[in-house]
């Protein structure tokens, strides 16, 4: 057989039930009974009514746009149809790749599609690749991945020659990686006649995509729309406790069937509300006032494994029985990226905190605002037909003030790492930056700051193209500053320490503070704090974790997250693997403590020199030297009591308190030695600048006069030698 029996009628189904076996064309084995059961379910999805239209569109055009509501089956069925079409030519033009903006969505789709295609496991014919997890092989013909990972793959395969179909799903999320990928695909389509690009999005992005890719067919599933959910409430903002009461009342309603979805503004709101709902339901269950329910949390700060819980069909009740109801509490990540069935109630606060890059202070701030009108529509679509929708905001004020569309990331995010990668890929395609057309122009200030930072880090040559150093940094799955730190560590002889620190910095929620055990957790945290700075505290924790054989019980006893440390361990291995590919030397751990601290801090300065602050008055008021902003050390910082004069920091939080976090002290002599002179001369006029310029001139005089590029004694070619 050359394709799936995807258009079986009732008589054909009956013949299969009478043991007439068809063979799976991908592995040559007979289809299982489960395959036909799943096929019946698949054929009920709205997208199946448009299958013939989709196949015709693919035959006639290199680009096909597909739009429809969440839950119509686009994400699971279209990749399978494309795989069938690629199989007809025996994959002579390549295999199929499908991207998602969220890693967990890619992983879960691979599992579901593998089952529907009648494969017993993921990683062979159907696989996935996300950060730190590559579950694909040479046999994989359909791979799910993220937009960012596919961009990274283009460093080695700029024309995506290994793929005949590229499916970009959930385009309405409009991540920076999605926008760059679309721009590059438009270039590649002019160089590859055999490539098929399928763009899947909700309806709000269709006009933009239709204008960007002129004259392409659209497969629209909206003619299949069902009746909408009914509005039950338009209360202006209610408190989290009142949301909990509403959920409990709904759960106690014996006539209500299905699951409940609650959408809140922030991850902290999700965690707090989840804990409150779970406690109240447990008490009601003990009293016999309500049945059991699984309370599931889902937000952007969760690790992949924790996000995967939204797909669990069983509750942790000990006996493993199917749950009666799920109550999913989430932030805006669940608007469209996660497929959730059986949602009969949606409770929407209508508010979110938008992450916006502040170009003046070069940091992010979270702005509280209404969700867009398009997002409100997406949230309504999460509810089954005939379900209940609770809008917990002033409907009239919302209509008057909320924007029609969400702002794409490319207009509100910092762009340095993305511009570095885009330059790398355009050079591989032999295309200039001016020839690259984006879906929407980036924020001009953020774009100019990105070019400025690339220049300061030595990533650009005199013509504005990537230098040798820039090419190496673009190959690393790290931010620009992190990549520079890793490369600098090769010259300082402390790569093991730096790679561990960089991996640990990627951890979210490293410290665990159980309710009622705050004092014990604080004592454990202080015992692991290193006097040399927060970066060395990361080293301390990881080394102790390694010495205790990566034990989960040790993590629990010391109030640190086992999942976070496992992720750091994987990230560490990933960085070391990339260094090996790039032929960057990896030094042995530094034994002498003082030498190790000095080497590590110098390497950190090489990458974080734009994140230096000075205590101006000895009272902990730190002046960020690049923009004159005043900040203080975060209360959790290990240096909050010692208050060193000069520090480097990883993160500046632009809030009412304006905290610096992940901080280590540095010597101003090192700053003068390592930081590019051009950067120091362009700093705003202040006492710190005068001090550093004086030290820099003295250093340059002692060194016999050196140029900026010669200051960086960690050039890629020299490192390899």
C-alpha positions as CSV (number, residue, x, y, z in Angstrom):
1,X,0.0,0.0,0.0
2,X,1.1,3.6,-0.7
3,X,-1.0,5.4,1.8
4,X,-3.3,5.1,4.8
5,X,-6.8,3.9,4.2
6,X,-8.0,7.3,5.3
7,X,-11.3,7.4,3.4
8,X,-12.9,4.2,4.6
9,X,-16.7,4.0,4.3
10,X,-18.9,2.0,6.6
11,X,-18.7,-1.1,4.5
12,X,-14.9,-1.0,4.5
13,X,-14.9,-0.6,8.2
14,X,-17.0,-3.7,8.5
15,X,-14.6,-5.6,6.3
16,X,-11.7,-4.6,8.7
17,X,-13.7,-5.9,11.6
18,X,-14.0,-9.2,9.8
19,X,-10.2,-9.6,9.9
20,X,-9.3,-8.3,6.4
21,X,-5.9,-6.9,7.2
22,X,-4.3,-3.8,5.7
23,X,-0.6,-3.1,6.2
24,X,0.9,0.1,7.6
25,X,3.0,1.4,4.7
26,X,5.6,2.8,7.1
27,X,6.5,-0.3,9.0
28,X,4.8,-3.1,7.0
29,X,2.9,-4.4,10.0
30,X,-0.9,-5.0,10.0
31,X,-3.0,-2.1,11.4
32,X,-4.2,-2.8,14.9
33,X,-7.8,-2.6,16.1
34,X,-6.9,0.6,18.0
35,X,-5.9,2.2,14.7
36,X,-9.4,1.8,13.3
37,X,-11.0,3.0,16.5
38,X,-8.9,6.1,16.4
39,X,-9.5,6.5,12.7
40,X,-13.3,6.7,13.4
41,X,-12.7,9.4,16.0
42,X,-10.4,11.3,13.6
43,X,-13.0,11.3,10.9
44,X,-15.4,13.2,13.2
45,X,-13.0,16.1,13.5
46,X,-14.1,19.2,11.5
47,X,-10.8,19.4,9.5
48,X,-11.7,16.1,7.8
49,X,-14.5,17.7,5.9
50,X,-11.8,19.9,4.2
51,X,-9.3,17.1,3.4
52,X,-9.9,17.0,-0.3
53,X,-9.6,20.8,-0.5
54,X,-6.3,20.6,1.3
55,X,-4.8,18.0,-1.0
56,X,-5.9,19.9,-4.1
57,X,-4.4,23.1,-2.6
58,X,-1.0,21.4,-1.9
59,X,-0.9,20.1,-5.4
60,X,-1.5,23.5,-6.9
61,X,0.6,25.7,-4.7
62,X,3.9,25.7,-2.8
63,X,2.3,27.6,0.1
64,X,-1.0,26.7,1.7
65,X,-2.7,28.6,4.5
66,X,-5.0,26.7,6.9
67,X,-7.3,28.4,9.4
68,X,-9.9,27.1,11.8
69,X,-10.9,27.2,15.5
70,X,-8.9,25.5,18.2
71,X,-10.0,21.9,18.5
72,X,-10.8,21.4,14.8
73,X,-8.0,18.8,14.4
74,X,-5.5,21.0,12.4
75,X,-2.5,20.2,14.4
76,X,-2.8,16.4,14.4
77,X,-4.3,15.6,11.0
78,X,-2.5,18.0,8.6
79,X,1.0,16.6,9.5
80,X,-0.3,13.1,8.9
81,X,-1.7,14.0,5.5
82,X,1.5,15.7,4.5
83,X,3.4,12.6,5.6
84,X,1.2,10.5,3.4
85,X,1.8,12.8,0.4
86,X,5.6,12.7,1.0
87,X,5.4,8.9,1.2
88,X,3.9,8.7,-2.3
89,X,7.3,9.8,-3.7
90,X,9.1,7.6,-1.1
91,X,10.3,10.7,0.6
92,X,12.6,11.4,-2.4
93,X,12.2,15.2,-1.8
94,X,12.6,14.9,2.0
95,X,10.5,14.2,5.1
96,X,8.0,16.3,7.1
97,X,8.6,18.7,10.0
98,X,6.0,20.5,12.0
99,X,6.9,23.4,14.3
100,X,5.1,24.6,17.5
101,X,5.8,27.7,19.5
102,X,5.8,25.7,22.8
103,X,8.0,22.6,23.4
104,X,5.4,20.7,25.4
105,X,2.9,21.0,22.5
106,X,5.5,19.5,20.1
107,X,6.1,16.6,22.5
108,X,2.5,15.8,23.2
109,X,1.5,16.1,19.5
110,X,4.3,13.6,18.6
111,X,2.8,11.1,21.1
112,X,-0.7,11.5,19.9
113,X,0.1,11.4,16.2
114,X,2.3,8.3,16.7
115,X,-0.7,6.5,18.3
116,X,-3.0,7.6,15.5
117,X,-0.5,6.4,12.8
118,X,-0.4,3.0,14.7
119,X,3.2,3.2,16.0
120,X,3.9,1.7,19.5
121,X,6.5,4.4,20.5
122,X,7.8,7.8,19.7
123,X,11.3,8.2,18.2
124,X,11.1,6.1,15.1
125,X,8.8,7.0,12.3
126,X,7.3,9.9,14.4
127,X,9.6,11.8,16.7
128,X,10.2,15.2,18.3
129,X,13.1,17.5,19.1
130,X,13.0,20.2,21.7
131,X,15.7,21.8,23.9
132,X,17.6,19.1,25.8
133,X,15.4,16.3,24.3
134,X,16.0,14.8,20.9
135,X,13.6,11.9,20.4
136,X,14.1,11.4,16.7
137,X,16.2,9.1,14.6
138,X,17.2,8.5,11.0
139,X,14.0,6.6,10.5
140,X,11.8,9.6,11.5
141,X,9.6,10.7,8.6
142,X,7.5,13.1,10.7
143,X,9.2,15.3,13.3
144,X,7.6,17.8,15.7
145,X,9.8,20.6,17.0
146,X,9.8,24.3,18.0
147,X,10.3,27.2,15.7
148,X,13.6,28.0,17.4
149,X,15.0,24.5,17.0
150,X,14.2,24.5,13.3
151,X,16.0,27.9,12.9
152,X,19.1,26.3,14.6
153,X,18.9,23.4,12.2
154,X,19.2,25.8,9.3
155,X,22.8,26.6,10.4
156,X,23.8,23.3,8.9
157,X,21.0,22.9,6.4
158,X,20.1,26.5,5.2
159,X,17.8,25.3,2.4
160,X,16.1,22.7,4.6
161,X,16.9,20.1,2.0
162,X,16.0,17.2,4.4
163,X,12.4,18.3,4.4
164,X,9.8,18.2,1.6
165,X,7.0,19.6,3.8
166,X,7.5,22.4,6.4
167,X,4.4,23.0,8.6
168,X,4.4,26.1,10.8
169,X,1.6,25.7,13.3
170,X,0.1,28.2,15.7
171,X,1.4,31.2,13.8
172,X,-1.0,33.5,15.7
173,X,1.4,33.2,18.7
174,X,3.8,35.4,16.7
175,X,7.0,34.5,18.5
176,X,10.2,36.2,17.2
177,X,11.4,32.8,15.9
178,X,8.2,32.3,14.0
179,X,8.5,35.7,12.3
180,X,12.2,35.1,11.3
181,X,11.3,31.6,10.1
182,X,8.6,32.9,7.8
183,X,10.9,35.5,6.4
184,X,13.6,32.8,5.6
185,X,11.0,30.4,4.2
186,X,9.9,33.1,1.7
187,X,13.5,33.3,0.5
188,X,14.0,29.5,0.4
189,X,10.8,29.0,-1.7
190,X,12.5,31.0,-4.5
191,X,15.5,28.5,-4.3
192,X,13.5,25.2,-4.0
193,X,10.7,24.4,-6.3
194,X,10.1,21.1,-4.5
195,X,9.4,22.5,-1.1
196,X,5.9,22.7,0.3
197,X,5.1,25.1,3.2
198,X,1.9,24.8,5.2
199,X,1.0,27.7,7.5
200,X,-1.6,27.0,10.1
201,X,-3.1,29.8,12.2
202,X,-6.2,31.1,13.7
203,X,-8.3,33.5,11.7
204,X,-6.8,36.8,13.0
205,X,-3.5,36.3,11.2
206,X,-4.9,35.3,7.8
207,X,-5.0,38.8,6.3
208,X,-1.3,39.4,7.2
209,X,-0.2,36.0,5.9
210,X,-2.3,36.4,2.7
211,X,-0.6,39.7,2.0
212,X,2.9,38.3,2.8
213,X,2.5,35.2,0.6
214,X,0.6,36.7,-2.3
215,X,-1.9,34.6,-4.3
216,X,-1.8,31.4,-2.1
217,X,-4.8,29.2,-1.4
218,X,-6.6,29.3,2.0
219,X,-8.3,26.2,3.5
220,X,-10.8,27.8,5.8
221,X,-12.6,25.6,8.4
222,X,-14.8,28.3,9.9
223,X,-17.8,27.2,7.7
224,X,-17.9,24.2,10.2
225,X,-18.4,26.4,13.3
226,X,-20.7,25.1,16.0
227,X,-22.9,27.1,18.4
228,X,-20.8,29.3,20.7
229,X,-20.7,29.0,24.5
230,X,-23.1,31.3,26.4
231,X,-21.9,34.2,28.6
232,X,-22.9,33.6,32.2
233,X,-21.4,36.5,34.0
234,X,-19.8,39.9,33.3
235,X,-18.8,40.8,36.8
236,X,-16.1,43.5,37.0
237,X,-12.8,42.2,38.5
238,X,-13.4,39.7,41.4
239,X,-10.7,38.5,43.8
240,X,-8.9,35.2,43.7
241,X,-10.8,34.0,46.7
242,X,-14.1,34.7,44.8
243,X,-12.7,32.8,41.8
244,X,-12.1,29.8,44.1
245,X,-15.6,30.0,45.4
246,X,-17.0,30.1,41.9
247,X,-15.0,27.0,40.9
248,X,-16.1,25.2,44.0
249,X,-19.8,26.0,43.4
250,X,-19.5,24.8,39.8
251,X,-17.7,21.6,40.8
252,X,-20.4,20.9,43.4
253,X,-23.1,21.2,40.8
254,X,-24.2,17.6,40.1
255,X,-25.7,18.6,36.8
256,X,-22.5,20.0,35.4
257,X,-20.4,17.7,33.3
258,X,-17.0,18.2,31.8
259,X,-13.9,20.1,32.8
260,X,-13.3,23.6,34.1
261,X,-10.7,26.0,32.6
262,X,-9.6,29.1,34.6
263,X,-7.4,31.8,33.0
264,X,-5.4,34.1,35.3
265,X,-2.9,36.9,34.6
266,X,0.4,35.5,36.1
267,X,2.2,32.3,37.0
268,X,2.1,33.3,40.7
269,X,-1.7,33.7,40.4
270,X,-1.9,30.2,38.9
271,X,0.2,28.6,41.7
272,X,-1.7,30.4,44.5
273,X,-5.2,29.7,43.1
274,X,-4.3,26.1,42.3
275,X,-3.2,25.4,45.9
276,X,-6.3,27.1,47.3
277,X,-8.7,25.2,45.0
278,X,-7.0,21.9,45.8
279,X,-7.2,22.4,49.5
280,X,-10.9,23.4,49.4
281,X,-11.8,20.4,47.2
282,X,-10.0,18.0,49.4
283,X,-12.0,19.3,52.4
284,X,-15.3,19.1,50.5
285,X,-14.4,15.5,49.4
286,X,-13.8,14.4,52.9
287,X,-17.1,15.8,54.0
288,X,-18.9,14.2,51.1
289,X,-20.0,17.6,49.7
290,X,-18.3,17.1,46.3
291,X,-16.6,14.5,44.2
292,X,-12.9,14.2,43.5
293,X,-11.2,16.4,40.9
294,X,-7.7,16.8,39.6
295,X,-6.4,20.4,39.8
296,X,-3.9,21.0,37.1
297,X,-1.6,24.0,36.8
298,X,-0.2,25.2,33.5
299,X,1.9,28.3,32.9
300,X,4.9,29.5,31.0
301,X,7.3,29.1,33.9
302,X,6.7,25.4,34.3
303,X,9.2,22.8,33.2
304,X,8.2,20.7,30.2
305,X,7.4,17.7,32.3
306,X,5.1,19.7,34.6
307,X,3.3,21.2,31.6
308,X,2.7,17.7,30.3
309,X,0.4,17.1,33.2
310,X,-2.4,18.9,31.4
311,X,-2.7,15.8,29.1
312,X,-2.8,13.3,32.0
313,X,-6.0,11.2,32.0
314,X,-5.6,9.9,35.5
315,X,-5.4,11.6,38.9
316,X,-3.0,10.8,41.6
317,X,-5.6,9.3,43.9
318,X,-3.6,6.1,44.5
319,X,-5.9,3.7,42.8
320,X,-5.2,5.2,39.3
321,X,-8.9,5.5,38.5
322,X,-10.0,7.9,35.7
323,X,-10.7,11.3,37.2
324,X,-14.2,12.7,37.5
325,X,-13.2,16.2,36.5
326,X,-10.2,18.2,35.7
327,X,-9.8,21.8,36.8
328,X,-7.1,23.4,34.7
329,X,-5.7,26.7,36.1
330,X,-3.5,28.5,33.6
331,X,-2.1,31.8,32.2
332,X,-2.3,32.9,28.6
333,X,-0.2,30.0,27.4
334,X,-3.4,27.9,27.1
335,X,-5.2,30.3,24.7
336,X,-4.3,28.2,21.7
337,X,-1.1,26.1,22.1
338,X,-2.6,23.2,24.1
339,X,-5.4,21.0,22.9
340,X,-7.9,20.4,25.7
341,X,-11.0,18.3,25.3
342,X,-14.2,18.3,27.3
343,X,-13.9,21.9,28.6
344,X,-17.5,22.9,29.4
345,X,-16.8,25.9,31.6
346,X,-14.3,28.7,31.0
347,X,-13.6,31.4,33.6
348,X,-11.7,34.3,32.1
349,X,-10.2,37.2,34.2
350,X,-9.5,39.0,30.9
351,X,-6.2,40.4,32.2
352,X,-2.6,39.6,31.5
353,X,0.9,41.0,32.2
354,X,2.5,41.8,28.9
355,X,6.3,41.3,28.8
356,X,7.8,44.3,27.1
357,X,11.4,45.2,26.6
358,X,12.3,48.7,27.9
359,X,14.9,50.0,25.4
360,X,16.1,52.8,27.8
361,X,17.0,50.4,30.6
362,X,17.6,47.4,28.4
363,X,15.4,45.1,30.5
364,X,11.9,43.7,30.6
365,X,8.9,45.0,32.5
366,X,5.6,43.4,32.9
367,X,2.7,45.7,32.1
368,X,-0.8,44.8,33.4
369,X,-3.5,45.2,30.7
370,X,-6.5,43.7,29.2
371,X,-6.0,40.8,26.8
372,X,-6.7,41.6,23.2
373,X,-10.2,41.1,21.7
374,X,-8.7,38.4,19.5
375,X,-7.4,36.6,22.7
376,X,-10.9,36.9,24.3
377,X,-12.3,35.2,21.3
378,X,-9.7,32.4,21.5
379,X,-10.6,31.8,25.1
380,X,-14.3,31.6,24.3
381,X,-13.5,29.0,21.6
382,X,-11.9,26.8,24.3
383,X,-15.4,26.0,25.6
384,X,-17.5,23.3,24.1
385,X,-20.6,24.3,22.2
386,X,-23.4,25.0,24.7
387,X,-20.9,25.4,27.6
388,X,-20.6,28.3,30.0
389,X,-18.3,31.3,29.8
390,X,-17.7,33.5,32.8
391,X,-16.1,36.9,31.9
392,X,-14.8,38.4,35.1
393,X,-14.3,41.9,33.8
394,X,-16.2,45.0,32.7
395,X,-17.4,44.1,29.3
396,X,-18.2,47.6,28.1
397,X,-14.8,49.0,29.3
398,X,-13.1,46.0,27.7
399,X,-14.6,46.7,24.3
400,X,-13.6,50.4,24.6
401,X,-10.0,49.9,25.6
402,X,-8.8,46.5,24.6
403,X,-6.7,46.3,21.4
404,X,-8.0,44.2,18.5
405,X,-4.8,42.0,18.2
406,X,-1.9,41.1,20.6
407,X,1.4,42.8,19.8
408,X,3.8,40.4,18.1
409,X,7.0,39.5,20.1
410,X,9.2,41.1,17.4
411,X,7.8,44.5,18.4
412,X,8.2,44.1,22.2
413,X,11.2,41.8,22.8
414,X,14.9,42.2,23.0
415,X,16.4,41.0,19.7
416,X,20.2,40.6,20.0
417,X,20.3,36.8,19.9
418,X,17.7,36.6,17.2
419,X,19.5,39.2,15.0
420,X,22.8,37.3,15.5
421,X,21.1,34.0,14.3
422,X,19.3,35.7,11.4
423,X,22.6,37.2,10.2
424,X,24.2,33.8,10.4
425,X,21.4,32.2,8.4
426,X,21.3,35.0,5.8
427,X,25.0,34.6,5.2
428,X,24.6,30.9,4.7
429,X,21.8,31.7,2.1
430,X,24.0,34.4,0.6
431,X,21.3,37.0,1.0
432,X,21.7,40.5,2.4
433,X,19.7,41.7,5.4
434,X,18.0,44.3,3.2
435,X,16.6,41.5,1.0
436,X,15.0,39.8,4.0
437,X,11.3,40.8,4.4
438,X,9.7,40.2,7.8
439,X,6.0,39.8,8.4
440,X,6.2,43.0,10.4
441,X,9.1,45.4,11.0
442,X,10.8,45.0,14.5
443,X,10.8,47.7,17.0
444,X,13.5,50.1,15.6
445,X,15.1,51.0,18.9
446,X,15.4,47.4,19.9
447,X,16.8,46.5,16.6
448,X,19.5,49.3,16.7
449,X,20.4,48.2,20.3
450,X,20.8,44.7,19.1
451,X,23.3,45.8,16.4
452,X,25.1,48.0,18.9
453,X,25.5,45.1,21.3
454,X,26.7,42.7,18.6
455,X,29.3,45.3,17.7
456,X,30.5,45.7,21.3
457,X,30.8,41.9,21.7
458,X,33.0,41.7,18.6
459,X,30.3,39.7,16.6
460,X,30.5,42.0,13.6
461,X,33.3,42.9,11.2
462,X,33.9,46.3,9.7
463,X,31.3,45.6,6.9
464,X,28.6,44.7,9.4
465,X,28.8,41.0,8.6
466,X,29.4,38.4,11.3
467,X,33.0,38.1,12.4
468,X,34.7,34.7,13.1
469,X,33.8,35.3,16.8
470,X,30.2,36.1,15.8
471,X,29.9,32.9,13.7
472,X,31.0,30.8,16.7
473,X,28.6,32.6,19.1
474,X,25.7,32.1,16.6
475,X,26.3,28.3,16.7
476,X,25.6,28.2,20.5
477,X,22.1,27.7,21.8
478,X,22.6,30.5,24.3
479,X,22.1,34.3,24.5
480,X,24.8,36.5,23.1
481,X,26.3,37.3,26.5
482,X,26.2,33.7,27.6
483,X,28.0,32.5,24.4
484,X,30.6,35.2,24.9
485,X,31.2,34.0,28.5
486,X,31.6,30.4,27.5
487,X,34.1,31.4,24.8
488,X,36.0,33.6,27.2
489,X,36.2,30.8,29.7
490,X,38.4,28.9,27.2
491,X,41.0,31.6,27.5
492,X,40.7,31.8,31.3
493,X,40.9,28.0,31.8
494,X,37.6,27.7,33.7
495,X,35.2,26.1,31.1
496,X,33.8,23.5,33.5
497,X,32.8,26.1,36.1
498,X,31.4,28.5,33.6
499,X,29.3,25.9,31.7
500,X,27.9,24.7,35.1
501,X,27.0,28.3,36.0
502,X,25.4,29.1,32.7
503,X,23.3,25.9,32.9
504,X,22.2,26.7,36.5
505,X,21.2,30.2,35.4
506,X,18.6,28.5,33.1
507,X,16.8,27.0,36.1
508,X,13.5,28.4,37.1
509,X,12.3,28.0,40.7
510,X,15.5,26.4,41.9
511,X,14.7,26.9,45.6
512,X,11.6,25.2,47.1
513,X,9.9,26.8,50.1
514,X,7.1,24.5,51.4
515,X,4.4,26.2,53.5
516,X,5.3,26.2,57.2
517,X,8.9,25.4,56.5
518,X,10.1,28.8,55.4
519,X,12.7,29.1,58.2
520,X,14.3,25.7,57.6
521,X,14.4,26.4,53.8
522,X,16.1,29.7,54.6
523,X,18.7,28.0,56.8
524,X,19.5,25.5,54.0
525,X,19.8,28.2,51.4
526,X,22.2,30.3,53.6
527,X,24.4,27.2,54.1
528,X,24.9,26.9,50.4
529,X,25.5,30.6,49.8
530,X,29.0,31.4,48.6
531,X,30.7,34.6,49.8
532,X,32.2,35.1,46.3
533,X,28.8,35.8,44.8
534,X,25.5,34.2,43.5
535,X,27.2,32.6,40.5
536,X,29.4,30.6,42.9
537,X,26.3,29.7,44.9
538,X,25.1,28.0,41.7
539,X,28.4,26.1,41.6
540,X,28.1,25.1,45.2
541,X,24.6,23.7,44.8
542,X,25.4,21.7,41.6
543,X,28.6,20.3,43.0
544,X,26.8,19.1,46.2
545,X,24.0,17.6,44.0
546,X,26.7,15.8,41.9
547,X,28.6,14.6,45.1
548,X,25.3,13.1,46.4
549,X,24.9,11.1,43.1
550,X,22.2,13.5,41.8
551,X,19.9,12.2,44.5
552,X,16.3,13.4,44.7
553,X,16.2,12.8,48.4
554,X,19.1,15.1,48.9
555,X,17.2,17.8,46.9
556,X,14.1,17.4,49.1
557,X,16.2,17.5,52.3
558,X,17.9,20.8,51.2
559,X,14.8,22.5,49.7
560,X,16.1,22.7,46.1
561,X,14.2,21.5,43.0
562,X,15.2,18.1,41.7
563,X,13.5,18.8,38.4
564,X,15.4,22.1,38.0
565,X,18.8,20.5,38.8
566,X,18.0,17.7,36.3
567,X,17.3,20.3,33.6
568,X,20.5,22.1,34.5
569,X,22.5,18.9,34.2
570,X,21.0,18.3,30.7
571,X,21.7,21.9,29.7
572,X,25.3,21.5,30.9
573,X,25.8,18.4,28.8
574,X,24.2,20.2,25.8
575,X,26.7,23.1,26.0
576,X,29.7,20.8,26.4
577,X,28.5,18.8,23.3
578,X,28.3,22.0,21.3
579,X,31.7,23.1,22.4
580,X,33.1,19.7,21.3
581,X,31.5,20.2,17.8
582,X,33.0,23.7,17.6
583,X,36.4,22.4,18.7
584,X,36.5,24.7,21.7
585,X,38.8,23.4,24.4
586,X,37.3,22.3,27.7
587,X,39.6,22.7,30.7
588,X,39.8,20.6,33.8
589,X,38.2,22.1,37.0
590,X,40.3,24.7,38.7
591,X,41.6,23.3,42.0
592,X,42.9,26.5,43.7
593,X,39.9,28.4,45.0
594,X,41.2,32.0,44.6
595,X,42.4,31.3,41.1
596,X,39.1,29.7,40.2
597,X,37.1,32.8,41.5
598,X,39.3,35.2,39.6
599,X,39.1,33.2,36.3
600,X,35.4,32.7,36.5
601,X,34.7,36.4,37.3
602,X,36.9,37.5,34.4
603,X,35.0,35.2,32.0
604,X,31.7,36.5,33.3
605,X,32.9,40.1,32.7
606,X,33.7,39.3,29.1
607,X,30.0,38.6,28.4
608,X,28.2,40.6,31.0
609,X,30.2,43.9,30.8
610,X,27.0,45.7,29.8
611,X,25.6,44.7,33.2
612,X,27.9,46.4,35.7
613,X,26.7,48.4,38.7
614,X,28.5,50.4,41.4
615,X,27.4,51.2,45.0
616,X,27.5,54.9,44.9
617,X,27.0,55.7,48.6
618,X,28.0,52.6,50.5
619,X,24.3,52.1,51.5
620,X,23.4,49.6,48.8
621,X,22.1,52.0,46.2
622,X,23.7,50.6,43.0
623,X,24.2,52.8,40.0
624,X,23.9,50.9,36.7
625,X,26.7,52.6,34.8
626,X,25.3,52.2,31.3
627,X,22.1,54.2,31.9
628,X,22.4,55.9,35.3
629,X,19.5,54.0,36.8
630,X,19.6,53.3,40.6
631,X,18.8,49.8,41.9
632,X,19.3,47.6,44.9
633,X,20.3,44.0,45.4
634,X,17.5,41.5,45.6
635,X,16.7,40.4,49.2
636,X,17.6,36.8,48.1
637,X,21.0,37.9,46.9
638,X,23.9,36.4,48.9
639,X,25.7,39.7,48.9
640,X,22.8,41.8,50.3
641,X,24.6,42.3,53.6
642,X,28.2,42.8,52.4
643,X,27.3,45.2,49.6
644,X,30.5,45.2,47.4
645,X,31.3,48.4,45.5
646,X,31.5,47.0,42.0
647,X,29.3,44.1,40.8
648,X,28.1,42.3,37.7
649,X,24.5,41.0,37.5
650,X,22.4,38.8,35.4
651,X,19.0,40.3,35.8
652,X,17.6,43.8,36.4
653,X,14.0,43.8,37.4
654,X,12.3,47.1,36.4
655,X,9.7,47.2,39.2
656,X,8.8,49.6,42.0
657,X,11.9,48.2,43.9
658,X,14.2,47.8,40.8
659,X,16.2,44.8,42.0
660,X,19.5,43.3,40.7
661,X,19.7,39.5,41.0
662,X,22.3,36.9,40.4
663,X,25.1,39.2,41.4
664,X,28.9,38.7,42.0
665,X,31.5,41.3,43.0
666,X,34.3,42.3,40.5
667,X,37.5,44.3,40.6
668,X,37.4,47.5,38.6
669,X,41.0,46.7,37.4
670,X,39.5,43.6,35.7
671,X,36.8,45.8,34.1
672,X,39.5,48.1,32.7
673,X,41.4,45.1,31.4
674,X,38.5,43.2,29.8
675,X,35.7,45.6,28.8
676,X,36.1,47.0,25.2
677,X,37.4,50.6,25.4
678,X,34.8,51.7,22.8
679,X,32.1,50.7,25.2
680,X,33.7,52.6,28.2
681,X,34.0,55.8,26.2
682,X,30.4,55.7,25.1
683,X,29.1,55.4,28.7
684,X,27.1,58.3,30.1
685,X,29.2,60.9,31.9
686,X,29.6,60.0,35.6
687,X,32.2,59.2,38.3
688,X,32.2,55.5,37.5
689,X,33.0,56.2,33.8
690,X,35.9,58.5,34.8
691,X,37.3,55.9,37.2
692,X,37.1,53.1,34.6
693,X,38.6,55.2,31.8
694,X,41.5,56.2,34.1
695,X,42.1,52.5,35.0
696,X,41.7,51.5,31.3
697,X,44.3,54.1,30.1
698,X,46.7,52.9,32.8
699,X,46.2,49.3,31.8
700,X,46.6,50.1,28.1
701,X,49.8,52.1,28.9
702,X,51.2,49.2,30.8
703,X,50.3,46.8,28.1
704,X,52.0,49.0,25.5
705,X,48.8,50.2,23.8
706,X,46.3,47.6,22.5
707,X,43.3,47.7,20.3
708,X,39.8,46.7,21.5
709,X,39.8,43.5,19.4
710,X,43.2,42.6,20.7
711,X,41.9,42.9,24.3
712,X,39.8,39.8,23.7
713,X,42.4,37.1,24.1
714,X,39.9,34.4,23.3
715,X,39.6,34.6,19.5
716,X,38.1,31.4,18.0
717,X,41.1,30.6,15.8
718,X,43.5,31.0,18.7
719,X,41.3,28.9,21.0
720,X,41.2,26.0,18.5
721,X,45.0,26.2,18.2
